[in-house]
């Protein structure tokens, strides 16, 4: 998940080197970073008590089994052999889960049921709630950040209008998307913060030396790491 976030951030860097620069293309990349970060937060959330290890295993099993369920559903629309192979892998994993946990409820009658899945007392955490968890664990404020990214990533006439300027030339109207320095700063700062925070989560969980990560952070503008993501949203 963190590798994927790093690759998405590299893609942001590629966009910044494009000519002409179109910040519109950055929104969905940072949004995807945040979605991956939510999974990291849920899987490695600090847990306490004697059952913490079992709960973490249950979350990992939910993550793997649900991914197979989604892939199997998608494959059923375009490849019967692939769907059968994924079903076999899913069923094998569910049998293994059943041997480890007595409390297992994974209804298989549709992907929409995944949000109801339960293993070992842990219930599958949906996309939005996982993102909220990441934000709450890593920032003092940040409510609405995912909504901003989503509103700017999804088709929206108001979003496009707010980011564009109409230009008239020989009776023809066209729209350009000028670069707003404050918006660009928000996009890139948030993209870097997401990678920084998730990488720290990994380092903390495994007890790794994070000095290289801090050296990377020192190359960024100071306010990127001193402010919460919602400060400029």
Phi and psi in degrees as a GROMACS rama.xvg file:
@    title "Ramachandran Plot"
@    xaxis  label "Phi"
@    yaxis  label "Psi"
@TYPE xy
-70.7004  -36.5767  UNK-2
-59.2084  -41.5759  UNK-3
-62.9933  -40.521  UNK-4
-61.4747  -42.4121  UNK-5
-62.0546  -40.835  UNK-6
-66.2396  -39.3095  UNK-7
-64.7865  -38.8491  UNK-8
-66.9779  -36.1405  UNK-9
-61.5184  -36.2344  UNK-10
-65.3787  -35.9906  UNK-11
-60.7899  -43.8299  UNK-12
-59.527  -38.5258  UNK-13
-62.6817  -40.4916  UNK-14
-63.1895  -37.1202  UNK-15
-68.0185  -24.3806  UNK-16
-90.8963  -1.25349  UNK-17
-73.9119  154.322  UNK-18
-133.759  112.695  UNK-19
-82.2007  156.02  UNK-20
-74.0134  129.971  UNK-21
-123.657  94.8817  UNK-22
-58.0326  -21.2707  UNK-23
-54.7272  -32.3945  UNK-24
-77.7701  -12.1807  UNK-25
-81.3707  -32.3232  UNK-26
-51.7246  -54.7013  UNK-27
-65.9706  -25.3581  UNK-28
-69.3442  -46.7388  UNK-29
-67.8875  -36.3647  UNK-30
-60.0358  -43.4618  UNK-31
-65.1296  -36.2211  UNK-32
-56.6988  -48.1421  UNK-33
-64.7024  -35.3551  UNK-34
-64.8138  -41.7795  UNK-35
-66.0381  -38.1386  UNK-36
-62.3734  -33.5185  UNK-37
-62.0599  -37.8812  UNK-38
-67.3595  -40.3953  UNK-39
-61.0012  -45.2403  UNK-40
-59.5952  -42.2493  UNK-41
-70.5117  -42.2993  UNK-42
-69.4022  -35.1565  UNK-43
-115.861  19.1749  UNK-44
-55.6375  132.729  UNK-45
-56.9339  123.333  UNK-46
-120.347  148.49  UNK-47
-122.519  162.181  UNK-48
99.4355  169.141  UNK-49
-67.9811  -23.0488  UNK-50
-95.0627  11.4322  UNK-51
-61.1541  -43.0494  UNK-52
-64.3237  -43.4541  UNK-53
-63.0011  -39.721  UNK-54
-64.5211  -38.8477  UNK-55
-67.9734  -39.5182  UNK-56
-62.3207  -41.8693  UNK-57
-60.7788  -41.9085  UNK-58
-64.3142  -41.7209  UNK-59
-62.6396  -41.207  UNK-60
-64.7189  -40.6552  UNK-61
-61.1548  -41.6503  UNK-62
-64.145  -44.5444  UNK-63
-70.6826  -46.2316  UNK-64
-65.9393  -40.5056  UNK-65
-67.0476  -35.0778  UNK-66
-64.3023  -42.0519  UNK-67
-64.6245  -37.6861  UNK-68
-64.2642  -43.8673  UNK-69
-65.7526  -43.4643  UNK-70
-63.3082  -39.5234  UNK-71
-63.9706  -41.5865  UNK-72
-62.7978  -44.6601  UNK-73
-65.4733  -43.3714  UNK-74
-63.3193  -30.2844  UNK-75
-63.9011  -16.4191  UNK-76
-89.1659  -13.7137  UNK-77
-141.547  -13.917  UNK-78
-152.432  102.896  UNK-79
-62.0765  -44.9053  UNK-80
-59.5837  -42.4312  UNK-81
-66.1382  -40.8557  UNK-82
-60.4663  -40.4284  UNK-83
-66.1059  -40.5989  UNK-84
-64.6117  -41.9895  UNK-85
-67.9369  -37.0898  UNK-86
-61.8718  -42.3886  UNK-87
-61.6911  -44.6959  UNK-88
-64.0554  -41.6785  UNK-89
-62.7195  -46.6538  UNK-90
-65.6267  -37.9829  UNK-91
-62.1774  -41.9529  UNK-92
-67.6733  -40.4242  UNK-93
-64.1041  -35.5174  UNK-94
-65.4068  -40.2741  UNK-95
-63.7527  -42.3661  UNK-96
-61.0073  -41.3133  UNK-97
-62.7175  -27.6349  UNK-98
-79.5818  -16.8381  UNK-99
-99.3857  -30.4389  UNK-100
-129.411  140.361  UNK-101
-85.8804  -26.7751  UNK-102
-97.4743  92.6089  UNK-103
-134.405  124.903  UNK-104
-140.531  102.926  UNK-105
-130.404  76.6295  UNK-106
-58.8218  134.902  UNK-107
-111.542  15.3518  UNK-108
-86.7061  14.8  UNK-109
161.969  147.947  UNK-110
-63.4647  -22.9886  UNK-111
-66.6115  -17.1808  UNK-112
-79.0561  -10.5762  UNK-113
-58.0559  -34.7741  UNK-114
-63.9903  -14.8311  UNK-115
-96.2758  -6.08802  UNK-116
-61.1929  141.825  UNK-117
-139.412  132.289  UNK-118
-137.415  126.717  UNK-119
54.7465  35.7302  UNK-120
84.3283  -5.6344  UNK-121
-99.6822  132.487  UNK-122
-103.259  139.206  UNK-123
-54.2499  130.459  UNK-124
-95.3666  124.293  UNK-125
-71.4927  172.028  UNK-126
-57.9038  -52.8832  UNK-127
-62.8362  -42.9745  UNK-128
-69.3152  -32.6841  UNK-129
-66.9129  -39.5721  UNK-130
-65.4098  -42.3132  UNK-131
-58.5639  -38.3378  UNK-132
-64.0743  -46.3285  UNK-133
-58.217  -45.8339  UNK-134
-63.3471  -43.7212  UNK-135
-67.2648  -31.3903  UNK-136
-78.289  -22.8624  UNK-137
-118.792  -14.9643  UNK-138
-133.48  148.398  UNK-139
-76.8252  -22.565  UNK-140
-150.563  158.121  UNK-141
166.698  9.52826  UNK-142
-59.1313  130.713  UNK-143
94.362  -6.76105  UNK-144
-61.8505  -44.7586  UNK-145
-66.6294  -34.0377  UNK-146
-64.7183  -40.413  UNK-147
-61.7603  -48.048  UNK-148
-61.5529  -39.6812  UNK-149
-68.6211  -43.8789  UNK-150
-62.1702  -32.2471  UNK-151
-85.6805  -16.2628  UNK-152
-93.9982  -32.7294  UNK-153
-84.0041  155.934  UNK-154
-58.7263  124.661  UNK-155
-156.212  121.367  UNK-156
-65.64  -34.647  UNK-157
-72.7399  -37.7692  UNK-158
-63.8292  -45.3343  UNK-159
-65.1431  -39.4938  UNK-160
-64.3364  -38.9873  UNK-161
-71.3614  -18.759  UNK-162
-105.34  -2.1511  UNK-163
-119.859  164.822  UNK-164
-130.143  129.176  UNK-165
-79.267  137.985  UNK-166
-129.306  135.552  UNK-167
-104.898  132.623  UNK-168
-148.289  112.307  UNK-169
53.2979  44.524  UNK-170
79.0389  4.1949  UNK-171
-112.365  129.942  UNK-172
-97.3835  129.403  UNK-173
-133.715  165.836  UNK-174
-121.724  136.478  UNK-175
-116.333  160.698  UNK-176
-120.252  87.1314  UNK-177
-67.987  153.544  UNK-178
-81.3481  123.128  UNK-179
-98.9605  113.118  UNK-180
-56.365  -38.4415  UNK-181
-67.0034  -40.6973  UNK-182
-65.2523  -44.2029  UNK-183
-63.133  -39.5444  UNK-184
-62.1731  -42.1742  UNK-185
-62.8842  -45.9017  UNK-186
-60.4549  -51.4382  UNK-187
-72.3477  -38.5275  UNK-188
-61.1636  -44.8229  UNK-189
-65.1568  -41.0516  UNK-190
-59.5969  -41.4629  UNK-191
-71.0582  -39.4612  UNK-192
-61.4704  -40.4042  UNK-193
-62.1916  -45.9982  UNK-194
-64.3597  -43.4617  UNK-195
-59.6118  -46.3556  UNK-196
-70.6173  -41.5274  UNK-197
-69.9054  -37.8551  UNK-198
-63.6305  -37.9001  UNK-199
-65.1464  -34.8693  UNK-200
-60.2261  -45.5378  UNK-201
-62.8447  -47.2947  UNK-202
-60.8512  -41.6355  UNK-203
-67.2694  -42.0394  UNK-204
-63.0631  -42.3633  UNK-205
-94.2242  -1.59809  UNK-206
68.1265  37.7989  UNK-207
-86.813  157.435  UNK-208
-72.7013  119.015  UNK-209
-99.2482  13.8411  UNK-210
-63.0925  -36.9153  UNK-211
-64.0373  -36.9874  UNK-212
-65.5152  -40.137  UNK-213
-67.4138  -35.7989  UNK-214
-63.5261  -39.4947  UNK-215
-62.6563  -42.7482  UNK-216
-67.2102  -32.0157  UNK-217
-65.4997  -19.7415  UNK-218
-81.4269  -11.6762  UNK-219
-86.5409  156.363  UNK-220
-54.1947  138.436  UNK-221
-57.1345  -38.1721  UNK-222
-70.2292  -15.7604  UNK-223
-64.3363  -34.2514  UNK-224
-101.423  -9.14806  UNK-225
-93.4079  -16.4521  UNK-226
-111.612  155.961  UNK-227
-79.58  155.597  UNK-228
-63.6204  -24.0549  UNK-229
-81.818  -8.00027  UNK-230
-60.4613  -33.7217  UNK-231
-111.578  9.90454  UNK-232
